[in-house]
Amino acid sequence: MTVTDAASGTTTTTGRPWASEALHRADPQLADLLAAEAERRAETVQLLAGENLTSPAVLAALGGPLIDKYAEGYPGRRHHTGCALADAAELLAIDRARELFAAPHANVQPRSATSAMLAAYAALLRPGDGVLAMSLEHGGHLSCGSRANFSGRWFAFTGYGVREDDGLIDLDQVRELAHRVRPKAIVAGSISHPRHPDWAAFREIADEVDAYLIASVAQTTGLIAAGAAPSPVPYADVTVAATHKLLRGPRGGLLLSTAELAERIDRAVFPFSQGGAAMNEVAGKAVAFAQAATPDYREYARRTVAGARVLAEGLAQVGMRPLTGGTDTHLVTADVRPLGVTGAEAERRCAAAGLLLGKSALPYDSAPPSEGSGIRLGTGTVTTQGMGERELAEIAGLIGRLLAGDAVASVGARVRELALAFADQR
Ligand SMILES: *Cc1c(COP(=O)(O)O)cnc(C)c1O
């Protein structure tokens, strides 16, 4: 929204660009859609694991003048002129990322975590090389060998998984597969596994077979920044991170690496897999890194994990089975079969009551992936909104009632009340 100060006549823009007069005048149709989206968000409880609420300061940087700057290349070596201030902004982002993650090298240009994975592979591998990564059925991301993704087409993936009894990563299997297939790279990290990889063990296995270790930690980037999760940076050759999700920055990727790999990582981003950097996103990342270095953010990360533990316990109390028995992160993946529903049905029932969570296939799942036997939830957004353990315990109970067939209307009314009480004030 643009606010005009009556006395001085100066105008300022708040962190609500969708509410600006300019947008309403130029495109009322789209402006109405965005207003409705803001309303939808305010009236629902958002538990999708990869989402969060970007801070107003980051939104301001995203909408700032660097959005128009063409800046192919890197600070001090651009293909375009007029980049001195863009260089300064990118150096700020790089320095802050290096300090926040204690990383020798940072590349802040990847447009997404998937494009950062592409660059990591491109820096280390040749087409046809072998990669050992968590199998998609057990929680690996598409970029870990899906045939629908570049990774599965260009590299030879072998998948490792979790044990059926305790749901934990089977490091003996990882070691055995590594020695058998001799991959050029090993990837650790998942979209749904709620425990931290044993980074030292993965490093040891990678060293035994002379493979690179890639840490794929888009889900937990914010926890690592806050010291609420063990950092892969001292162990991995390349760490692939996300600046949205828990970090609350712009939608984007981040690559951290050893000094030796710096040049190869940079070339794998530009010019190999991207053109000019989105300098407004780079600026937004700089802001997010500064915010993530504050005591407030560390407290946010701590509360996010504490809330997820309460959520996991609450879901167990109403009959679901949290994978691995709980969580070390913001993520809870739970088996809903004991309540007699599929993941897809659970997602539908909760959505009808304004509770947004994701269906999820489980390891050793016999249901088709489009249905899934589980749900996946995250506490990043609700914690940003100020909800805590009390609210998350209540939310677990509400989910239990919905899955047990309780009236959507009565649960929905309470969900709406909760959502509005903690609605984003931007
Ligand atoms: C979210 C996520 C991705 C994909 O991130 P995008 O920015 O949407 O490409 C990749 N890998 C992991 C482990 C993730 O959690």
The ligand as a Tripos MOL2 file, in Angstrom:
@<TRIPOS>MOLECULE
LIG
   15    15     1     0     0
SMALL
NO_CHARGES

@<TRIPOS>ATOM
      1 C1         11.8630  -27.8370   -1.4070 C.3       1 LIG1
      2 C2         12.9350  -28.7610   -1.8110 C.ar      1 LIG1
      3 C3         13.4390  -28.7410   -3.1130 C.ar      1 LIG1
      4 C4         12.8490  -27.8830   -4.2100 C.3       1 LIG1
      5 O1         12.8950  -26.5250   -4.0150 O.3       1 LIG1
      6 P1         12.4500  -25.5490   -5.1880 P.3       1 LIG1
      7 O2         12.9910  -24.2260   -4.7690 O.co2     1 LIG1
      8 O3         10.9670  -25.6030   -5.2460 O.co2     1 LIG1
      9 O4         13.0600  -26.0310   -6.4520 O.co2     1 LIG1
     10 C5         14.4880  -29.5830   -3.4120 C.ar      1 LIG1
     11 N1         15.0120  -30.4150   -2.4980 N.ar      1 LIG1
     12 C6         14.5600  -30.4560   -1.2330 C.ar      1 LIG1
     13 C7         15.2000  -31.3800   -0.2580 C.3       1 LIG1
     14 C8         13.5010  -29.6330   -0.8530 C.ar      1 LIG1
     15 O5         13.0440  -29.6880    0.4000 O.3       1 LIG1
@<TRIPOS>BOND
     1     1     2 1
     2     2     3 ar
     3     2    14 ar
     4     3     4 1
     5     3    10 ar
     6     4     5 1
     7     5     6 1
     8     6     7 2
     9     6     8 1
    10     6     9 1
    11    10    11 ar
    12    11    12 ar
    13    12    13 1
    14    12    14 ar
    15    14    15 1
@<TRIPOS>SUBSTRUCTURE
     1 LIG1         1 GROUP 0 **** ****
